[in-house]
Amino acid sequence: MQHSHPQLVYLAFGPATYHQEACFSIISALAHLDTAAGEAMDIQVYTDNPQPYAGLPVTVHLLDEATRQAWNAPHGYHFRSKHVLLRQVLQQYPLAVLIDTDTFFRKSPLELFARVAPGHLLCNAIGARYGSNQKCLLYKNLLAVLESRGLADCQMPLVNSGVIGLTAQDADTLDRSIAMMDEFHPLAREAYTLEEFCLAVAAYRTLELAECTDVIHHYWSRKAQFRAKIQAWLRKHGHDPLSRAALADVHLVNDQLPRPPVLQRLGYKALSMTLPSHERQFARELLYGCYHYPNEFDRACASAWWDKALENLNARHGHMQPEQLRQCLRHPGLRLTLGERRKDIEEHLLRSSHN
């Protein structure tokens, strides 16, 4: 086994969006790394497309389809490959952290590695107890078998596996989690979180849990807004992502959902009261996207806010046909409220509703 720098590991494949996320996550790690103080780490990227990482100081491992399928076997469960990959890396290195692509750093990545020690599992976040949601498929279908084997009970803490950090001596935790995924997948096929659930079971009573929400932001919810910020950063700096200006701008891509100030929101609420009741929230959410935020990367979220406003409207009142949507946006009250942005919003949402 090699003695080396800490290993930060990414698994990135599929549509361009995931590679964009991974690139920004890597660059955010580098932006927070204090190289002047001697901080160093190795970054390994396992991917089906090396091209996006060409200009970054990373080691790229090309993953072919046959390897991916083997890692996802026997059920084609794609999250299984996370544990297989980390298990493989820990055969070569004493310590590693696997991180999801939809993340960015708030602090030095070495703070992650400081929390990885023998007898510990680093996860992104420690969640609720297993027994807190008894309607959950993983509870209904698996509690009896887990209790009968002494593997888990209602007090077991769940984890978010956006980050998984282990030492090589605890790598057998991954052997157990992989075996459980293979066994339980047929019983909980629809459970999106089966992978991180099996990790929680594998670690229960054997490893201390540590979390790192203060070090990284994992934007598994409201992805559209954070992807919009990241894509704006890439449009601006993709040609030279490690320049001083690019690394400085990383800090402006923050973990806050952009919302107008309270007084502005109250004003929007008052304006919306002139509209039919079912359109009021729609109008307010459209206006959140119209606000001129001082941060350029927050301004880039405009279209994501508009898409979310339409998605919420459709969820509340059924799918709105393009002609209905056009009439709604041209209602005199809403037309006045949206002002010069109405045309942009109408073009964007009508294009979205046709897709």
Residue pairs with C-beta under 8 A, 6 or more apart in sequence:
1 91
1 92
1 93
1 94
1 168
2 92
2 93
2 94
3 94
4 42
4 93
4 94
5 40
5 41
5 42
6 41
6 42
6 95
6 96
6 97
6 109
6 110
6 113
7 41
7 42
7 44
7 89
7 93
7 95
7 96
7 97
8 29
8 41
8 42
8 43
8 44
8 96
8 97
8 99
8 109
8 112
9 43
9 44
9 45
9 46
9 85
9 86
9 89
9 96
9 97
9 98
9 99
10 22
10 25
10 26
10 43
10 44
10 45
10 46
10 47
10 98
10 99
10 101
11 46
11 47
11 81
11 82
11 85
11 98
11 101
12 18
12 19
12 21
12 22
12 45
12 46
12 47
12 49
12 101
13 47
13 48
13 49
13 63
13 68
14 48
16 52
17 227
18 101
19 47
19 49
19 52
19 53
19 101
20 52
20 227
20 230
20 231
20 234
21 101
21 102
21 103
21 227
21 230
22 45
22 47
22 52
22 53
22 101
23 52
23 53
23 56
23 234
23 241
24 104
24 230
24 233
24 234
24 250
24 253
25 99
25 101
25 102
25 103
25 104
25 105
26 43
26 45
26 53
26 56
26 58
27 56
27 241
27 242
27 246
27 247
27 250
28 104
28 105
28 250
28 253
29 41
29 43
29 105
29 109
30 56
30 57
30 242
30 247
31 105
31 247
31 250
31 251
32 105
32 106
32 107
32 108
32 109
33 39
33 40
33 41
33 108
33 109
33 110
34 108
39 108
39 110
41 109
41 110
41 113
42 59
43 56
43 57
43 58
43 59
44 58
44 59
44 61
44 89
45 53
45 58
45 59
45 60
45 61
46 61
46 63
46 85
47 53
47 60
47 61
47 62
47 63
48 62
48 63
48 64
48 65
48 68
50 60
50 62
53 60
55 241
55 242
56 241
56 242
57 242
68 81
69 76
71 80
71 81
71 84
71 85
72 78
72 80
72 81
73 80
74 182
75 181
75 182
75 185
75 186
75 189
77 181
77 185
77 194
77 195
79 181
79 194
79 195
79 196
80 178
80 181
80 182
80 195
82 98
82 161
82 164
82 195
83 164
83 174
83 177
83 178
83 181
83 195
83 199
84 174
84 178
85 98
86 96
86 98
86 164
86 166
86 171
86 174
87 171
87 174
87 175
87 178
89 96
89 98
90 96
90 166
90 167
90 168
90 171
90 174
91 168
91 171
93 168
94 167
94 168
95 113
95 116
95 165
95 166
95 167
95 168
96 165
96 166
97 112
97 113
97 116
97 122
97 163
97 164
97 165
98 163
98 164
98 165
99 112
99 162
99 163
99 216
100 124
100 161
100 162
100 163
100 218
100 220
102 162
102 218
102 219
102 220
102 223
102 226
103 124
103 162
103 163
103 216
103 217
103 218
103 219
104 216
104 217
104 219
104 230
104 250
104 253
104 255
105 215
105 216
105 217
106 214
106 215
106 216
106 217
106 255
107 214
107 215
108 215
109 215
111 212
111 215
112 122
112 163
112 165
112 212
112 215
112 216
113 165
115 122
115 165
115 210
115 212
116 122
116 165
116 166
116 167
116 210
117 167
118 167
118 169
118 170
119 170
119 207
119 208
120 167
120 170
120 207
120 208
120 209
120 210
121 159
121 164
121 165
121 166
121 170
121 173
121 199
121 203
121 207
121 208
121 209
121 210
122 163
122 164
122 165
122 166
122 210
122 211
122 212
123 159
123 160
123 161
123 162
123 163
123 164
123 165
123 196
123 199
123 209
123 210
123 211
123 212
124 159
124 160
124 161
124 162
124 163
124 211
124 212
124 213
124 216
124 218
125 159
125 160
125 162
125 211
125 213
125 218
126 157
126 158
126 159
126 209
126 211
127 157
127 158
127 159
127 160
128 157
128 158
129 154
129 155
129 156
129 157
129 158
130 138
130 139
130 143
130 152
130 153
130 154
130 155
130 156
130 157
130 158
130 200
131 139
131 153
131 154
131 155
133 139
134 140
136 191
137 188
137 190
137 191
138 188
138 191
138 193
138 194
138 197
141 187
141 188
141 191
142 184
142 187
142 188
143 152
143 154
145 187
146 152
146 153
146 201
147 153
151 201
151 204
152 200
152 201
152 204
156 200
156 201
156 204
157 200
157 204
157 209
158 196
158 197
158 200
159 196
159 199
159 200
159 203
159 209
160 196
160 218
160 220
161 195
161 196
161 199
162 216
162 218
162 220
163 212
163 216
163 218
164 199
165 210
166 173
166 174
170 207
173 199
173 202
173 203
173 206
173 207
174 202
176 201
176 202
177 195
177 198
177 199
177 201
177 202
178 198
180 198
180 201
180 202
181 194
181 195
181 198
184 194
184 198
185 194
188 194
191 197
203 209
217 255
219 225
219 226
219 255
222 257
224 304
224 307
224 308
225 257
225 258
225 301
225 304
225 305
225 308
227 304
228 300
228 301
228 302
228 303
228 304
229 253
229 297
229 298
229 300
229 301
230 253
231 300
232 296
232 297
232 300
233 246
233 249
233 250
233 253
233 297
234 241
236 246
236 249
237 243
237 245
237 246
237 249
240 246
249 297
252 295
252 296
252 297
253 297
254 295
254 297
256 298
257 301
258 288
258 291
258 293
258 295
258 298
258 299
258 301
258 305
259 265
259 288
260 268
260 287
260 288
260 291
260 293
264 291
265 284
268 283
268 284
268 287
268 288
268 337
269 280
269 284
271 283
271 287
271 333
271 337
272 279
272 280
272 281
272 283
272 284
272 337
273 280
274 333
274 337
275 283
275 331
275 333
275 334
275 337
276 331
278 313
278 316
278 317
279 313
279 328
279 331
279 334
281 309
281 312
281 313
281 316
282 309
282 310
282 312
282 313
282 328
283 334
283 337
283 338
285 305
285 306
285 308
285 309
285 312
286 305
286 306
286 309
286 338
286 345
287 337
287 338
288 305
288 309
289 301
289 302
289 303
289 304
289 305
289 306
289 309
289 345
290 302
290 338
290 339
290 341
290 345
292 299
293 299
303 348
306 345
306 348
306 349
307 348
307 349
307 352
310 320
310 325
310 349
310 352
310 353
313 320
314 320
320 328
320 353
322 350
322 353
322 354
325 346
325 349
325 350
325 353
326 346
326 350
328 334
329 335
329 338
329 342
329 345
329 346
329 349
330 342
330 346
334 342
335 342
338 345
